[in-house]
Amino acid sequence: MAIRKRFQFTAMKEGTSVQAYIARLTTIQQELSGTPDEMADQSLISHLLQNLSKNYKTLVDIITHRPTEGETVDSITTELIEYET
């Protein structure tokens, strides 16, 4: 339960790289693996996009308004890292 709460309150802080933020989230997801609170990739993606810093608003709008078929944590991660650089 404490791990799930930590996940729920994890948001990207200004000045943090998107790669570091995603690494924190995926670490928590891995810690939850095999527990009753196990998290699907789609839940991770949703949380990730909702809690990015405001600098990513345009990209988040684009991602959330397109079909989600085939979206993976890796594909979203790649897109966010490319946007950051």
C-alpha positions as CSV (number, residue, x, y, z in Angstrom):
1,M,0.0,0.0,0.0
2,A,2.8,2.4,0.8
3,I,4.4,1.8,-2.5
4,R,1.2,2.5,-4.4
5,K,0.8,5.8,-2.4
6,R,4.3,6.7,-3.3
7,F,3.4,6.1,-7.0
8,Q,0.2,8.2,-6.7
9,F,2.1,11.2,-5.3
10,T,5.0,11.0,-7.8
11,A,5.0,13.9,-10.2
12,M,7.6,15.4,-12.4
13,K,9.3,18.4,-10.7
14,E,10.6,21.3,-12.7
15,G,14.3,20.8,-13.6
16,T,14.0,17.0,-13.5
17,S,14.7,15.2,-16.8
18,V,11.9,13.2,-18.2
19,Q,14.2,10.1,-18.3
20,A,14.7,10.4,-14.5
21,Y,11.0,10.8,-13.9
22,I,10.1,7.8,-16.0
23,A,12.8,5.8,-14.3
24,R,11.3,6.6,-10.9
25,L,7.8,5.5,-12.1
26,T,9.0,2.3,-13.7
27,T,11.0,1.4,-10.6
28,I,7.8,1.7,-8.5
29,Q,5.9,-0.3,-11.1
30,Q,8.5,-3.1,-10.8
31,E,8.2,-3.0,-7.0
32,L,4.4,-3.5,-7.3
33,S,4.9,-6.4,-9.7
34,G,3.5,-9.6,-8.2
35,T,1.5,-7.8,-5.5
36,P,-2.3,-7.2,-5.4
37,D,-1.5,-3.6,-6.4
38,E,0.3,-4.6,-9.6
39,M,0.1,-1.9,-12.2
40,A,-0.6,-2.3,-15.9
41,D,1.5,-0.4,-18.4
42,Q,-1.6,1.6,-19.5
43,S,-2.0,2.8,-15.9
44,L,1.7,3.8,-15.8
45,I,1.3,5.7,-19.1
46,S,-1.8,7.5,-17.9
47,H,-0.1,8.6,-14.7
48,L,3.0,9.6,-16.5
49,L,1.2,11.8,-19.0
50,Q,-1.0,13.4,-16.3
51,N,1.9,14.3,-14.1
52,L,4.5,15.7,-16.4
53,S,5.7,19.3,-16.0
54,K,3.8,22.0,-17.9
55,N,6.6,22.1,-20.5
56,Y,5.1,18.9,-22.0
57,K,1.5,20.1,-22.3
58,T,1.5,20.4,-26.1
59,L,3.0,16.9,-26.5
60,V,0.6,15.4,-23.9
61,D,-2.3,17.0,-25.8
62,I,-1.2,15.3,-29.0
63,I,-0.6,11.9,-27.4
64,T,-3.9,11.9,-25.5
65,H,-6.0,12.8,-28.6
66,R,-4.7,10.0,-30.8
67,P,-5.7,6.3,-30.8
68,T,-4.0,4.4,-28.0
69,E,-3.6,1.1,-29.8
70,G,0.0,0.0,-29.9
71,E,1.1,2.6,-27.3
72,T,3.7,1.2,-25.0
73,V,5.7,2.6,-22.2
74,D,8.8,2.3,-24.4
75,S,7.1,4.2,-27.3
76,I,5.9,7.0,-25.0
77,T,9.3,7.2,-23.3
78,T,11.0,7.5,-26.6
79,E,8.7,10.3,-27.7
80,L,9.1,12.2,-24.5
81,I,12.9,12.0,-24.5
82,E,13.0,13.2,-28.1
83,Y,10.7,16.1,-27.2
84,E,12.9,17.0,-24.3
85,T,16.1,17.2,-26.4
